[in-house]
Amino acid sequence: MTHLNSVNDLREYIKGLGEFRARPIVAGQHPTLYIDHSQGAMIKGIREKDYLFSPCKNWVEPHEQMGLSFSAGWNHLKDQIKLKRKWNKDKSIDINWLLASFELPAGLRFVQDTRDSQHYLLTVTERMTIDALVAKLLMIADRMAVYPHVERFLK
C-alpha cells in the first residue's frame, strides 16, 4: 500500500501509473453502477443519460459519445474530485482505478470525449441487453483498485 501525504504525492503516484482510467465516487457507493435515483433516472443501476437505450428500454445501443465517465489525466481527475466534494460536502471521496493493462469485456471500449482530451467514456460498441451491460460493469468494478479518502488532499 502506497502512503500519500499531499496532493503532490498523489500527482506523482498517478504519473507513475502510466495510462489509467479513474472514477471518483462517494465512499461506499458502487464504482460502476448507481444505487439510488439521486443522479437521475436509471435502469438496473445504469443512468439513462449515460447510455443510449432502445425505446423498449431492454437494450443498450452503441454510441461513440455516450458511456460511463472516467478521467484519464490529472487535471480532469482533480476537477471531478472537487465536483464530487461540492455535491457531497459531508462524505469522503474514493478514487477507483483501472490501469491500461486491464482488458475490457467484449462489446465495451474507452473512447475519448470529443470535448475534453482527459475525459473518456466507457462506451458500448455492440447492441446488448441491459443485463449483459450490468454484468460487464460489475466485472469491471470487481477489477478496479481503490484509493480511499482522497478529499484530504484537496482541502
C-alpha positions, 0 to 999 in steps of 0.5 A: 500500500502506497502512503500519500501525504499531499496532493503532490504525492498523489500527482506523482503516484498517478504519473507513475501509473502510466495510462489509467482510467479513474472514477471518483465516487462517494465512499461506499457507493458502487464504482460502476453502477448507481444505487439510488435515483439521486443522479437521475433516472436509471435502469438496473443501476445504469443512468439513462443519460449515460447510455443510449437505450432502445425505446423498449428500454431492454437494450443498450445501443452503441454510441461513440459519445455516450458511456460511463465517465472516467478521467484519464489525466490529472487535471480532469481527475482533480476537477471531478474530485472537487465536483464530487466534494461540492455535491457531497460536502459531508462524505469522503471521496474514493478514487477507483482505478483501472490501469491500461493493462486491464482488458475490457469485456467484449462489446465495451471500449474507452473512447475519448470525449470529443470535448475534453482530451482527459475525459473518456467514456466507457462506451458500448460498441455492440447492441446488448441487453441491459443485463449483459451491460450490468454484468460487464460493469460489475466485472469491471468494478470487481477489477478496479483498485481503490484509493480511499479518502482522497478529499484530504488532499484537496482541502 
